[in-house]
Every structure is written in C-alpha cells, then in structure tokens.
Amino acid sequence: MSNQRRGSRHSAAMNDNGHELRKVINFMEQAAEDLEKMGYEDPAFYFQQVADWCRENPQGLNAKPSLVLGL
C-alpha cells in the first residue's frame, strides 16, 4: 500500500479550431465546384484559392484578404 494518492485523469479535448477550419475548407471547395458547374469560373477560382490557402496555413484566417486572394 502506497501513501501516494492517485492522480486525476482527464481525457484530451479535441481541438475545435481544426474541426471548424475543416468545415470552412469543405464549404469553400463545394462552393467552388458548384459555381464552376454553373459557369461562374471567376468566383469559383477565388473560393478554391481561399480553400487552398486555409489548407496550407492551418493557423486560420489571420492574414489580409488581399494576401489570400493574391490581389
């Protein structure tokens, strides 16, 4: 028998920011696909560009929109 008390156990919380960012990426990709099917190539390009930027920069949307969109 030990005099040391048992340690507390906490389950690790899922990083909600990554989950929410994934939802934004999926939305942007779906929007780009739908816009392209409807013949709106220019807006589709920008939606896909935002999705790509979010995927490559997982810290989130902390940059200026002009940087993300390449303006």
C-alpha positions in Angstrom: 0.0 0.0 0.0 1.3 3.4 -1.0 0.9 6.8 0.7 0.7 8.5 -2.7 -2.7 9.5 -3.8 -4.0 8.6 -7.3 -3.6 11.2 -10.0 -6.5 12.8 -11.8 -7.2 11.7 -15.3 -8.6 14.0 -17.9 -9.3 13.0 -21.5 -7.7 15.2 -24.1 -10.1 17.6 -25.7 -10.4 17.7 -29.4 -9.0 20.9 -31.0 -12.2 22.6 -32.1 -10.4 25.2 -34.2 -9.1 22.5 -36.6 -12.6 21.0 -36.9 -14.1 24.4 -37.7 -11.4 25.2 -40.2 -12.1 21.8 -41.9 -15.7 22.8 -42.2 -14.7 26.1 -43.8 -12.4 24.4 -46.3 -15.1 21.9 -47.2 -17.6 24.7 -47.7 -15.2 26.7 -49.9 -14.4 23.6 -52.1 -18.1 22.7 -52.5 -18.9 26.3 -53.4 -16.1 26.4 -56.0 -17.3 23.1 -57.5 -21.0 24.3 -57.7 -20.0 27.7 -59.1 -17.9 26.1 -61.8 -20.7 23.8 -62.8 -23.0 26.8 -63.1 -20.4 28.5 -65.4 -19.1 31.0 -62.9 -15.4 30.3 -63.3 -14.0 33.5 -61.8 -15.9 33.3 -58.4 -15.1 29.5 -58.3 -11.4 30.3 -58.7 -11.4 32.6 -55.7 -13.4 30.2 -53.5 -10.9 27.5 -54.4 -8.0 29.8 -53.7 -9.3 30.5 -50.2 -9.8 26.8 -49.6 -6.2 26.1 -50.7 -4.8 28.9 -48.5 -6.7 27.5 -45.5 -5.3 24.0 -46.1 -1.8 25.3 -46.4 -2.0 27.7 -43.5 -3.8 25.9 -40.7 -3.4 28.7 -38.2 -6.6 30.2 -39.6 -7.6 33.3 -41.4 -5.4 35.8 -39.7 -4.0 37.3 -43.0 -5.3 40.2 -45.0 -7.8 39.1 -47.6 -5.7 40.7 -50.4 -2.8 38.4 -49.5 -5.0 35.3 -49.5 -6.6 36.2 -52.8 -3.4 37.3 -54.5 -4.5 40.8 -55.2 
